[in-house]
């Protein structure tokens, strides 16, 4: 069964304290792995797409990496405005499940000034 | 450029009532979808459409209907509301339903539904 698990559920960091969020997945074949940011009361906002193991993408203080079984979202020297819930989603290759996106439950990040 | 627009933002229904959540996008996206988000659970796909006149079921379709008469609009109908349908509903669209350039989802702001 296709599955996405994110850890930790919640993370509190001091401003400037770097850390990583984890997304582990099991799919029969990976078409793409996506990271989104969701602010309270808002819809998810796209951050990155990763397609193959070894790929990395960066945006400001965020860097996403991908292996065959998991993805990491590294946050370097975070600021309070980075506080949000970060969602991971995978899209499987066509098959019985079609082209659905499977979402994890998210990591709630709080950055304390 | 408005992106994905959902209405209403908030709604309270009584058990058994019906209603329609509206979704419109102005990006000429082929793919549109509806998700529900519940505490402790990931976003779950209700229905999706890969183009006008084409719809299909997602993971949790029971109790919901959709139609896609135009590229821009994808309304979600609750046929007979139940307390289990209390949730936050998100409409999302994509240029392509495949991962790759244009494969990412663009989400609306959400519709918060309470069924009493």
gemmi code that builds the backbone of each chain (N, CA, C; Angstrom):
import gemmi

chains = {
    "A": [
        ("UNK", (0.846, -1.196, 0.000), (0.000, 0.000, 0.000), (0.884, 1.250, 0.000)),
        ("UNK", (0.558, 2.197, -0.869), (1.301, 3.453, -0.929), (1.083, 4.250, 0.343)),
        ("UNK", (2.190, 4.772, 0.899), (2.110, 5.424, 2.205), (3.177, 6.493, 2.334)),
        ("UNK", (2.825, 7.576, 3.065), (3.757, 8.672, 3.329), (3.733, 8.967, 4.821)),
        ("UNK", (4.900, 8.985, 5.468), (5.006, 9.235, 6.903), (5.984, 10.373, 7.144)),
        ("UNK", (5.539, 11.367, 7.903), (6.395, 12.506, 8.207), (6.754, 12.519, 9.689)),
        ("UNK", (7.995, 12.942, 9.968), (8.433, 13.076, 11.354), (9.424, 14.225, 11.481)),
        ("UNK", (9.475, 14.860, 12.662), (8.541, 14.681, 13.771), (7.191, 15.327, 13.464)),
        ("UNK", (6.202, 15.085, 14.334), (4.898, 15.739, 14.142), (5.017, 17.227, 14.406)),
        ("UNK", (5.823, 17.593, 15.397), (6.007, 19.002, 15.754), (7.463, 19.236, 16.101)),
        ("UNK", (7.936, 20.436, 15.803), (9.328, 20.785, 16.033), (9.412, 22.249, 16.444)),
        ("UNK", (10.073, 22.483, 17.582), (10.294, 23.859, 18.044), (11.774, 24.154, 17.971)),
        ("UNK", (12.134, 25.236, 17.291), (13.533, 25.617, 17.124), (13.735, 27.045, 17.587)),
        ("UNK", (14.911, 27.308, 18.104), (15.305, 28.689, 18.358), (15.702, 29.303, 17.023)),
        ("UNK", (15.493, 30.580, 16.881), (15.922, 31.270, 15.671), (17.403, 31.003, 15.447)),
        ("UNK", (17.740, 30.576, 14.221), (19.130, 30.278, 13.897), (19.547, 28.836, 14.121)),
        ("UNK", (18.683, 28.034, 14.752), (19.014, 26.633, 15.053), (18.581, 25.752, 13.888)),
        ("UNK", (19.517, 25.244, 13.134), (19.226, 24.447, 11.950), (18.710, 23.055, 12.325)),
        ("UNK", (17.895, 22.467, 11.467), (17.353, 21.130, 11.700), (16.827, 20.546, 10.390)),
        ("UNK", (16.303, 19.322, 10.481), (15.760, 18.641, 9.297), (14.424, 17.997, 9.607)),
        ("UNK", (13.553, 18.000, 8.608), (12.271, 17.310, 8.665), (12.363, 16.100, 7.747)),
        ("UNK", (11.706, 15.014, 8.158), (11.805, 13.766, 7.411), (10.482, 13.376, 6.782)),
        ("UNK", (10.554, 12.825, 5.576), (9.386, 12.260, 4.892), (9.797, 10.907, 4.339)),
        ("UNK", (9.258, 9.833, 4.890), (9.543, 8.501, 4.357), (8.330, 8.008, 3.578)),
        ("UNK", (8.583, 7.277, 2.520), (7.485, 6.885, 1.648), (7.665, 5.456, 1.146)),
        ("UNK", (6.533, 4.828, 0.877), (6.537, 3.529, 0.216), (5.523, 3.616, -0.922)),
        ("UNK", (6.020, 3.572, -2.123), (5.170, 3.532, -3.309), (5.754, 2.512, -4.266)),
        ("UNK", (4.893, 1.968, -5.086), (5.339, 0.950, -6.035), (6.284, 1.548, -7.069)),
        ("UNK", (6.097, 2.787, -7.391), (7.004, 3.475, -8.305), (6.791, 4.967, -8.139)),
        ("UNK", (7.865, 5.721, -7.960), (7.738, 7.143, -7.651), (7.785, 7.965, -8.932)),
        ("UNK", (6.734, 8.774, -9.147), (6.773, 9.729, -10.247), (7.361, 11.050, -9.769)),
        ("UNK", (7.024, 11.455, -8.542), (7.559, 12.702, -8.013), (7.257, 12.831, -6.536)),
        ("UNK", (8.117, 13.546, -5.810), (7.890, 13.849, -4.400), (7.819, 15.364, -4.264)),
        ("UNK", (6.823, 15.837, -3.546), (6.531, 17.268, -3.456), (6.605, 17.725, -2.002)),
        ("UNK", (7.111, 18.942, -1.799), (7.048, 19.594, -0.493), (6.182, 20.838, -0.610)),
        ("UNK", (5.303, 21.011, 0.401), (4.438, 22.173, 0.474), (4.578, 22.813, 1.852)),
        ("UNK", (4.300, 24.113, 1.903), (4.220, 24.833, 3.162), (2.762, 25.244, 3.365)),
        ("UNK", (2.246, 25.062, 4.587), (0.874, 25.474, 4.872), (0.845, 26.356, 6.115)),
        ("UNK", (0.381, 27.589, 5.933), (0.191, 28.513, 7.048), (-1.207, 28.321, 7.627)),
        ("UNK", (-1.397, 28.645, 8.931), (-2.721, 28.444, 9.548), (-3.830, 29.138, 8.780)),
        ("UNK", (-4.905, 28.398, 8.501), (-6.057, 28.973, 7.814), (-5.866, 29.172, 6.328)),
        ("UNK", (-4.793, 28.657, 5.770), (-4.501, 28.825, 4.348), (-4.360, 27.480, 3.660)),
        ("UNK", (-4.366, 27.511, 2.335), (-4.106, 26.309, 1.572), (-2.613, 26.059, 1.443)),
        ("UNK", (-2.209, 24.817, 1.189), (-0.786, 24.513, 0.997), (-0.203, 25.284, -0.181)),
        ("UNK", (1.075, 25.659, -0.027), (1.787, 26.407, -1.067), (2.981, 25.578, -1.512)),
        ("UNK", (3.117, 25.396, -2.814), (4.162, 24.543, -3.371), (5.553, 25.091, -3.087)),
        ("UNK", (6.468, 24.179, -2.699), (7.871, 24.539, -2.493), (8.784, 23.868, -3.524)),
        ("UNK", (8.786, 22.519, -3.547), (9.740, 21.779, -4.377), (9.101, 20.535, -4.970)),
        ("UNK", (9.662, 20.093, -6.113), (9.420, 18.758, -6.635), (10.762, 18.063, -6.822)),
        ("UNK", (10.847, 16.792, -6.380), (12.033, 15.970, -6.569), (11.614, 14.716, -7.319)),
        ("UNK", (12.467, 14.245, -8.261), (12.055, 13.148, -9.115), (12.872, 11.878, -8.913)),
        ("UNK", (14.150, 12.007, -8.556), (14.987, 10.818, -8.498), (15.974, 10.926, -7.341)),
        ("UNK", (16.393, 9.755, -6.849), (17.320, 9.684, -5.727), (18.595, 10.464, -6.039)),
        ("UNK", (19.041, 11.235, -5.054), (20.234, 12.043, -5.219), (19.948, 13.487, -5.609)),
        ("UNK", (18.728, 13.754, -5.990), (18.365, 15.108, -6.418), (18.237, 16.029, -5.211)),
        ("UNK", (18.633, 17.296, -5.375), (18.517, 18.302, -4.333), (17.941, 19.579, -4.951)),
        ("UNK", (17.131, 20.301, -4.155), (16.627, 21.599, -4.602), (16.732, 22.554, -3.418)),
        ("UNK", (17.001, 23.831, -3.690), (17.161, 24.827, -2.634), (16.308, 26.055, -2.916)),
        ("UNK", (15.833, 26.665, -1.804), (15.090, 27.916, -1.903), (15.291, 28.652, -0.588)),
        ("UNK", (16.030, 29.730, -0.635), (16.335, 30.529, 0.539), (16.951, 29.639, 1.624)),
        ("UNK", (16.313, 29.493, 2.782), (16.878, 28.715, 3.888), (16.493, 27.239, 3.830)),
        ("UNK", (15.793, 26.835, 2.803), (15.290, 25.473, 2.690), (16.050, 24.695, 1.624)),
        ("UNK", (16.365, 23.440, 1.932), (16.945, 22.539, 0.944), (16.285, 21.183, 1.085)),
        ("UNK", (15.785, 20.660, -0.040), (15.128, 19.362, -0.050), (16.029, 18.356, -0.746)),
        ("UNK", (16.110, 17.151, -0.165), (16.906, 16.072, -0.737), (16.061, 14.816, -0.820)),
        ("UNK", (16.471, 13.877, -1.703), (15.674, 12.677, -1.938), (16.574, 11.450, -2.018)),
        ("UNK", (16.162, 10.376, -1.298), (16.780, 9.067, -1.459), (15.698, 8.124, -1.974)),
        ("UNK", (16.021, 6.849, -2.068), (15.046, 5.896, -2.610), (13.881, 5.649, -1.655)),
        ("UNK", (14.054, 5.992, -0.375), (12.997, 5.691, 0.589), (12.534, 6.905, 1.385)),
        ("UNK", (13.254, 8.028, 1.305), (12.865, 9.176, 2.114), (13.370, 10.484, 1.518)),
        ("UNK", (12.766, 11.552, 2.016), (13.195, 12.892, 1.640), (13.399, 13.691, 2.919)),
        ("UNK", (14.347, 14.610, 2.875), (14.600, 15.496, 4.002), (14.401, 16.940, 3.547)),
        ("UNK", (13.817, 17.713, 4.440), (13.740, 19.164, 4.229), (14.628, 19.797, 5.290)),
        ("UNK", (15.780, 20.300, 4.850), (16.742, 20.903, 5.761), (16.441, 22.395, 5.868)),
        ("UNK", (16.409, 22.879, 7.109), (16.153, 24.304, 7.334), (17.395, 24.885, 8.011)),
        ("UNK", (18.045, 25.802, 7.317), (19.291, 26.386, 7.806), (19.021, 27.768, 8.401)),
        ("UNK", (19.469, 27.955, 9.639), (19.326, 29.244, 10.332), (17.904, 29.787, 10.193)),
        ("UNK", (16.899, 29.034, 10.672), (15.510, 29.449, 10.478), (15.178, 30.759, 11.171)),
        ("UNK", (14.165, 31.440, 10.613), (13.634, 32.670, 11.175), (12.184, 32.435, 11.599)),
        ("UNK", (11.639, 33.281, 12.459), (10.242, 33.093, 12.894), (9.261, 32.983, 11.735)),
        ("UNK", (9.518, 33.665, 10.633), (8.599, 33.594, 9.489), (8.615, 32.237, 8.786)),
        ("UNK", (9.542, 31.367, 9.158), (9.541, 30.004, 8.628), (8.565, 29.099, 9.376)),
        ("UNK", (7.975, 29.612, 10.448), (6.995, 28.829, 11.209), (5.791, 28.516, 10.327)),
        ("UNK", (5.466, 27.234, 10.221), (4.365, 26.765, 9.368), (4.294, 25.248, 9.507)),
        ("UNK", (3.318, 24.656, 8.862), (3.285, 23.199, 8.727), (3.831, 22.838, 7.355)),
        ("UNK", (4.752, 21.901, 7.317), (5.375, 21.471, 6.070), (4.834, 20.087, 5.708)),
        ("UNK", (4.269, 20.017, 4.509), (3.625, 18.796, 4.030), (4.463, 18.153, 2.936)),
        ("UNK", (4.507, 16.838, 2.976), (5.181, 16.059, 1.946), (4.117, 15.264, 1.198)),
        ("UNK", (4.272, 15.128, -0.110), (3.326, 14.343, -0.910), (4.096, 13.575, -1.975)),
        ("UNK", (3.620, 12.385, -2.301), (4.225, 11.628, -3.381), (3.175, 11.347, -4.444)),
        ("UNK", (3.630, 11.258, -5.654), (2.775, 10.853, -6.761), (3.356, 9.579, -7.325)),
        ("UNK", (2.517, 8.542, -7.369), (2.972, 7.241, -7.821), (2.848, 7.129, -9.331)),
        ("UNK", (3.607, 6.215, -9.900), (3.492, 5.911, -11.324), (2.116, 5.317, -11.600)),
        ("UNK", (1.628, 5.445, -12.822), (0.295, 4.920, -13.130), (0.170, 3.458, -12.778)),
        ("UNK", (-0.985, 3.105, -12.301), (-1.245, 1.720, -11.904), (-2.643, 1.651, -11.365)),
        ("UNK", (-2.878, 0.735, -10.442), (-4.205, 0.622, -9.876), (-4.640, 1.884, -9.152)),
        ("UNK", (-3.677, 2.621, -8.627), (-4.012, 3.823, -7.868), (-4.045, 5.066, -8.744)),
        ("UNK", (-3.812, 4.899, -10.035), (-3.866, 6.048, -10.913), (-2.753, 7.021, -10.628)),
        ("UNK", (-2.991, 8.301, -10.815), (-1.962, 9.311, -10.626), (-2.235, 10.158, -9.400)),
        ("UNK", (-2.743, 9.556, -8.344), (-3.089, 10.311, -7.156), (-1.839, 10.801, -6.432)),
        ("UNK", (-2.012, 11.916, -5.722), (-1.019, 12.406, -4.787), (-1.367, 11.842, -3.403)),
        ("UNK", (-0.369, 11.339, -2.685), (-0.563, 10.863, -1.318), (0.181, 11.799, -0.378)),
        ("UNK", (-0.551, 12.376, 0.578), (0.012, 13.372, 1.474), (0.332, 12.770, 2.838)),
        ("UNK", (1.419, 13.232, 3.448), (1.691, 12.952, 4.848), (0.881, 13.888, 5.726)),
        ("UNK", (0.967, 13.674, 7.049), (0.193, 14.478, 7.986), (0.892, 15.780, 8.354)),
        ("UNK", (2.148, 15.940, 7.933), (2.816, 17.211, 8.123), (3.672, 17.305, 9.376)),
        ("UNK", (4.610, 18.240, 9.349), (5.406, 18.615, 10.518), (5.123, 20.075, 10.824)),
        ("UNK", (4.664, 20.338, 12.044), (4.385, 21.707, 12.470), (5.655, 22.310, 13.052)),
        ("UNK", (6.197, 23.309, 12.369), (7.448, 23.942, 12.777), (7.164, 25.286, 13.439)),
        ("UNK", (7.735, 25.469, 14.616), (7.663, 26.756, 15.307), (9.083, 27.239, 15.542)),
        ("UNK", (9.377, 28.460, 15.076), (10.694, 29.061, 15.274), (10.544, 30.208, 16.263)),
        ("UNK", (11.257, 30.081, 17.368), (11.119, 31.041, 18.469), (12.183, 32.113, 18.347)),
        ("UNK", (11.775, 33.396, 18.436), (12.783, 34.478, 18.289), (13.791, 34.455, 19.419)),
    ],
    "B": [
        ("UNK", (-4.131, 38.061, -11.253), (-4.294, 36.617, -11.424), (-4.788, 36.011, -10.117)),
        ("UNK", (-6.060, 35.553, -10.055), (-6.664, 35.118, -8.810), (-6.195, 33.736, -8.400)),
        ("UNK", (-5.808, 32.859, -9.346), (-5.400, 31.504, -8.988), (-6.612, 30.609, -8.800)),
        ("UNK", (-6.695, 29.945, -7.643), (-7.813, 29.054, -7.323), (-8.691, 29.741, -6.279)),
        ("UNK", (-9.950, 29.917, -6.603), (-10.886, 30.612, -5.721), (-11.960, 29.656, -5.236)),
        ("UNK", (-12.131, 29.591, -3.917), (-13.144, 28.724, -3.309), (-14.178, 29.567, -2.575)),
        ("UNK", (-15.431, 29.180, -2.717), (-16.504, 29.795, -1.925), (-17.501, 28.730, -1.504)),
        ("UNK", (-18.125, 28.856, -0.325), (-17.839, 29.864, 0.690), (-16.604, 29.504, 1.491)),
        ("UNK", (-16.100, 30.416, 2.311), (-14.971, 30.121, 3.186), (-15.428, 29.384, 4.436)),
        ("UNK", (-16.621, 29.663, 4.902), (-17.174, 29.011, 6.087), (-18.629, 28.643, 5.818)),
        ("UNK", (-19.065, 27.495, 6.347), (-20.455, 27.078, 6.190), (-20.833, 26.156, 7.339)),
        ("UNK", (-22.025, 26.365, 7.876), (-22.579, 25.468, 8.886), (-23.850, 24.857, 8.311)),
        ("UNK", (-23.939, 23.546, 8.358), (-25.091, 22.829, 7.841), (-25.710, 21.967, 8.937)),
        ("UNK", (-26.973, 21.634, 8.742), (-27.612, 20.643, 9.593), (-27.566, 19.299, 8.885)),
        ("UNK", (-27.555, 18.234, 9.663), (-27.546, 16.888, 9.098), (-28.695, 16.732, 8.099)),
        ("UNK", (-28.357, 16.199, 6.924), (-29.357, 15.960, 5.894), (-29.462, 17.059, 4.855)),
        ("UNK", (-28.937, 18.233, 5.160), (-28.978, 19.313, 4.173), (-27.972, 19.048, 3.064)),
        ("UNK", (-28.207, 19.672, 1.918), (-27.277, 19.562, 0.799), (-26.694, 20.946, 0.504)),
        ("UNK", (-25.534, 20.947, -0.098), (-24.929, 22.211, -0.495), (-23.839, 21.951, -1.525)),
        ("UNK", (-23.392, 23.032, -2.159), (-22.334, 22.961, -3.157), (-21.194, 23.877, -2.771)),
        ("UNK", (-19.983, 23.335, -2.756), (-18.775, 24.144, -2.598), (-18.277, 24.483, -3.995)),
        ("UNK", (-18.018, 25.766, -4.195), (-17.600, 26.217, -5.514), (-16.083, 26.328, -5.595)),
        ("UNK", (-15.555, 26.009, -6.781), (-14.127, 26.155, -7.044), (-13.947, 26.650, -8.467)),
        ("UNK", (-13.149, 27.688, -8.626), (-12.855, 28.216, -9.956), (-11.369, 28.540, -10.033)),
        ("UNK", (-10.779, 28.254, -11.212), (-9.377, 28.611, -11.444), (-9.263, 29.344, -12.772)),
        ("UNK", (-8.333, 30.296, -12.805), (-8.175, 31.125, -13.999), (-6.816, 30.909, -14.651)),
        ("UNK", (-6.237, 29.725, -14.448), (-4.899, 29.433, -14.969), (-4.944, 28.469, -16.157)),
        ("UNK", (-6.156, 28.156, -16.636), (-6.328, 27.230, -17.764), (-5.733, 25.852, -17.448)),
        ("UNK", (-5.897, 25.421, -16.195), (-5.360, 24.133, -15.779), (-6.286, 22.994, -16.199)),
        ("UNK", (-5.682, 21.913, -16.713), (-6.452, 20.732, -17.095), (-6.987, 20.003, -15.865)),
        ("UNK", (-6.137, 19.862, -14.873), (-6.407, 18.976, -13.738), (-6.970, 19.778, -12.574)),
        ("UNK", (-8.091, 19.307, -12.023), (-8.669, 19.904, -10.821), (-9.078, 18.795, -9.870)),
        ("UNK", (-9.043, 19.101, -8.593), (-9.304, 18.066, -7.595), (-9.858, 18.681, -6.324)),
        ("UNK", (-10.497, 17.831, -5.524), (-10.988, 18.215, -4.207), (-10.366, 17.296, -3.163)),
        ("UNK", (-9.873, 17.921, -2.076), (-9.325, 17.201, -0.941), (-10.086, 17.621, 0.312)),
        ("UNK", (-10.063, 16.737, 1.304), (-10.491, 17.128, 2.639), (-9.317, 16.950, 3.590)),
        ("UNK", (-9.238, 17.850, 4.569), (-8.152, 17.814, 5.548), (-8.733, 17.726, 6.940)),
        ("UNK", (-8.403, 16.667, 7.635), (-8.888, 16.419, 8.990), (-7.706, 16.313, 9.936)),
        ("UNK", (-7.883, 16.714, 11.212), (-6.776, 16.657, 12.183), (-6.178, 15.256, 12.267)),
        ("UNK", (-4.855, 15.172, 12.221), (-4.171, 13.898, 12.362), (-4.169, 13.039, 11.120)),
        ("UNK", (-4.756, 13.547, 10.044), (-4.783, 12.796, 8.789), (-4.238, 13.683, 7.682)),
        ("UNK", (-3.613, 13.068, 6.718), (-3.137, 13.837, 5.584), (-4.297, 14.263, 4.703)),
        ("UNK", (-4.019, 15.163, 3.796), (-5.022, 15.524, 2.802), (-5.465, 14.268, 2.054)),
        ("UNK", (-6.774, 14.096, 1.931), (-7.302, 12.919, 1.247), (-8.121, 13.342, 0.034)),
        ("UNK", (-7.892, 12.667, -1.073), (-8.505, 13.013, -2.343), (-9.947, 12.514, -2.388)),
        ("UNK", (-10.869, 13.414, -2.753), (-12.286, 13.059, -2.836), (-12.651, 12.701, -4.285)),
        ("UNK", (-12.490, 13.664, -5.173), (-12.741, 13.465, -6.602), (-11.730, 14.294, -7.371)),
        ("UNK", (-11.503, 13.921, -8.628), (-10.632, 14.708, -9.466), (-11.134, 14.701, -10.905)),
        ("UNK", (-10.575, 15.625, -11.695), (-10.965, 15.754, -13.101), (-9.732, 16.082, -13.924)),
        ("UNK", (-9.587, 15.407, -15.065), (-8.429, 15.671, -15.931), (-8.820, 16.530, -17.133)),
        ("UNK", (-10.058, 17.009, -17.151), (-10.489, 17.898, -18.215), (-11.999, 18.024, -18.206)),
        ("UNK", (-12.509, 18.998, -18.944), (-13.959, 19.216, -19.007), (-14.660, 17.933, -19.447)),
        ("UNK", (-15.701, 17.562, -18.722), (-16.488, 16.380, -19.031), (-15.942, 15.078, -18.478)),
        ("UNK", (-14.785, 15.137, -17.785), (-14.146, 13.913, -17.279), (-13.931, 14.043, -15.775)),
        ("UNK", (-14.520, 13.132, -15.009), (-14.290, 13.114, -13.563), (-14.041, 11.676, -13.116)),
        ("UNK", (-13.419, 11.554, -11.956), (-13.158, 10.228, -11.410), (-13.081, 10.326, -9.898)),
        ("UNK", (-13.254, 9.165, -9.257), (-13.255, 9.107, -7.800), (-11.851, 9.031, -7.251)),
        ("UNK", (-11.675, 9.638, -6.057), (-10.428, 9.514, -5.332), (-10.559, 8.510, -4.216)),
        ("UNK", (-9.903, 8.796, -3.117), (-9.819, 7.872, -1.992), (-11.096, 7.834, -1.151)),
        ("UNK", (-11.785, 8.980, -1.006), (-12.951, 9.085, -0.122), (-14.116, 9.758, -0.833)),
        ("UNK", (-14.712, 9.132, -1.848), (-15.738, 9.797, -2.659), (-17.164, 9.723, -2.124)),
        ("UNK", (-17.426, 8.828, -1.160), (-18.810, 8.586, -0.749), (-19.432, 9.821, -0.123)),
        ("UNK", (-20.647, 10.145, -0.592), (-21.380, 11.298, -0.066), (-21.126, 12.582, -0.835)),
        ("UNK", (-20.295, 12.507, -1.871), (-19.934, 13.696, -2.647), (-20.137, 13.431, -4.140)),
        ("UNK", (-20.554, 14.485, -4.853), (-20.648, 14.439, -6.310), (-19.883, 15.603, -6.907)),
        ("UNK", (-19.367, 15.406, -8.117), (-18.712, 16.491, -8.833), (-19.148, 16.466, -10.294)),
        ("UNK", (-18.905, 17.577, -10.960), (-19.094, 17.673, -12.405), (-18.074, 18.673, -12.926)),
        ("UNK", (-17.757, 18.587, -14.205), (-16.780, 19.520, -14.803), (-17.307, 19.896, -16.192)),
        ("UNK", (-18.137, 20.927, -16.210), (-18.723, 21.353, -17.485), (-17.824, 22.346, -18.217)),
        ("UNK", (-16.944, 23.029, -17.490), (-16.004, 23.958, -18.106), (-14.601, 23.681, -17.570)),
        ("UNK", (-13.591, 24.200, -18.240), (-12.216, 24.052, -17.748), (-12.038, 24.768, -16.415)),
        ("UNK", (-12.747, 25.900, -16.227), (-12.498, 26.764, -15.078), (-13.139, 26.292, -13.774)),
        ("UNK", (-14.282, 25.611, -13.849), (-15.079, 25.367, -12.641), (-15.164, 23.886, -12.290)),
        ("UNK", (-15.140, 23.605, -10.978), (-15.209, 22.215, -10.516), (-15.942, 22.199, -9.172)),
        ("UNK", (-17.259, 22.271, -9.173), (-18.007, 22.302, -7.920), (-18.098, 20.935, -7.246)),
        ("UNK", (-18.138, 20.960, -5.924), (-18.283, 19.743, -5.114), (-19.629, 19.797, -4.409)),
        ("UNK", (-20.449, 18.787, -4.623), (-21.784, 18.745, -4.022), (-21.838, 17.734, -2.889)),
        ("UNK", (-22.353, 18.183, -1.745), (-22.655, 17.282, -0.645), (-24.129, 16.950, -0.749)),
        ("UNK", (-24.456, 15.689, -0.897), (-25.817, 15.280, -1.238), (-26.736, 15.321, -0.013)),
        ("UNK", (-26.277, 14.799, 1.110), (-27.048, 14.769, 2.356), (-26.019, 14.811, 3.488)),
        ("UNK", (-25.756, 16.012, 3.985), (-24.623, 16.221, 4.886), (-24.725, 15.379, 6.154)),
        ("UNK", (-23.571, 14.888, 6.588), (-23.459, 14.101, 7.819), (-22.361, 14.706, 8.687)),
        ("UNK", (-22.441, 14.543, 10.008), (-21.393, 15.088, 10.879), (-19.984, 14.625, 10.500)),
        ("UNK", (-19.859, 13.433, 9.920), (-18.543, 12.926, 9.502), (-17.946, 13.740, 8.356)),
        ("UNK", (-18.759, 14.591, 7.742), (-18.260, 15.432, 6.661), (-17.776, 16.793, 7.163)),
        ("UNK", (-17.814, 16.998, 8.467), (-17.202, 18.193, 9.046), (-15.709, 18.141, 8.776)),
        ("UNK", (-15.197, 19.162, 8.092), (-13.808, 19.119, 7.652), (-13.457, 20.455, 7.003)),
        ("UNK", (-12.197, 20.570, 6.605), (-11.754, 21.672, 5.758), (-11.537, 21.100, 4.363)),
        ("UNK", (-12.171, 21.719, 3.393), (-12.115, 21.223, 2.018), (-11.234, 22.143, 1.177)),
        ("UNK", (-10.338, 21.534, 0.414), (-9.449, 22.283, -0.461), (-9.661, 21.843, -1.905)),
        ("UNK", (-9.751, 22.837, -2.760), (-9.727, 22.602, -4.193), (-8.305, 22.845, -4.672)),
        ("UNK", (-7.821, 22.018, -5.581), (-6.459, 22.174, -6.087), (-6.445, 21.924, -7.582)),
        ("UNK", (-5.610, 22.656, -8.300), (-5.520, 22.469, -9.740), (-4.060, 22.340, -10.153)),
        ("UNK", (-3.863, 21.803, -11.325), (-2.523, 21.617, -11.868), (-2.570, 21.734, -13.372)),
        ("UNK", (-1.515, 22.312, -13.955), (-1.427, 22.381, -15.408), (-1.444, 20.978, -15.998)),
        ("UNK", (-0.756, 20.077, -15.310), (-0.686, 18.694, -15.771), (-0.945, 17.782, -14.590)),
        ("UNK", (-1.528, 16.628, -14.830), (-1.729, 15.688, -13.730), (-0.499, 14.833, -13.498)),
        ("UNK", (0.521, 15.054, -14.293), (1.746, 14.290, -14.140), (2.778, 15.128, -13.409)),
        ("UNK", (3.609, 14.495, -12.607), (4.720, 15.224, -11.990), (5.648, 15.690, -13.098)),
        ("UNK", (6.308, 16.760, -12.861), (7.131, 17.344, -13.905), (6.788, 18.819, -13.980)),
        ("UNK", (7.270, 19.488, -14.959), (6.957, 20.907, -15.082), (5.440, 21.079, -15.154)),
        ("UNK", (4.903, 21.838, -14.247), (3.461, 22.049, -14.219), (2.707, 20.987, -13.476)),
        ("UNK", (3.400, 20.019, -12.869), (2.705, 18.945, -12.181), (2.325, 19.275, -10.760)),
        ("UNK", (2.879, 20.366, -10.214), (2.574, 20.691, -8.829), (1.144, 21.208, -8.720)),
        ("UNK", (0.579, 21.039, -7.521), (-0.796, 21.469, -7.263), (-0.827, 22.904, -6.741)),
        ("UNK", (-1.814, 23.662, -7.195), (-2.103, 24.994, -6.674), (-3.409, 24.887, -5.891)),
        ("UNK", (-3.369, 25.295, -4.635), (-4.516, 25.129, -3.747), (-5.270, 26.434, -3.549)),
        ("UNK", (-6.583, 26.290, -3.326), (-7.369, 27.416, -2.849), (-7.168, 27.612, -1.364)),
        ("UNK", (-7.886, 28.611, -0.783), (-7.714, 28.959, 0.620), (-8.489, 28.026, 1.549)),
        ("UNK", (-9.368, 27.217, 1.005), (-10.108, 26.267, 1.823), (-11.524, 26.721, 2.141)),
        ("UNK", (-12.384, 25.736, 2.361), (-13.768, 25.971, 2.802), (-13.973, 25.156, 4.073)),
        ("UNK", (-14.308, 25.851, 5.159), (-14.447, 25.177, 6.449), (-15.906, 24.856, 6.688)),
        ("UNK", (-16.220, 23.562, 6.726), (-17.600, 23.100, 6.810), (-17.840, 22.411, 8.139)),
        ("UNK", (-18.917, 22.817, 8.819), (-19.348, 22.158, 10.050), (-20.747, 21.608, 9.830)),
        ("UNK", (-20.934, 20.322, 10.120), (-22.243, 19.693, 9.997), (-22.728, 19.329, 11.401)),
        ("UNK", (-23.856, 19.914, 11.788), (-24.385, 19.698, 13.135), (-25.375, 18.546, 13.181)),
    ],
}
model = gemmi.Model(1)
for chain_id, residues in chains.items():
    chain = gemmi.Chain(chain_id)
    for i, (resn, *xyz) in enumerate(residues, 1):
        res = gemmi.Residue()
        res.name, res.seqid = resn, gemmi.SeqId(i, " ")
        for name, pos in zip(("N", "CA", "C"), xyz):
            atom = gemmi.Atom()
            atom.name, atom.element = name, gemmi.Element(name[0])
            atom.pos, atom.b_iso = gemmi.Position(*pos), 0.0
            res.add_atom(atom)
        chain.add_residue(res)
    model.add_chain(chain)
structure = gemmi.Structure()
structure.add_model(model)
structure.setup_entities()
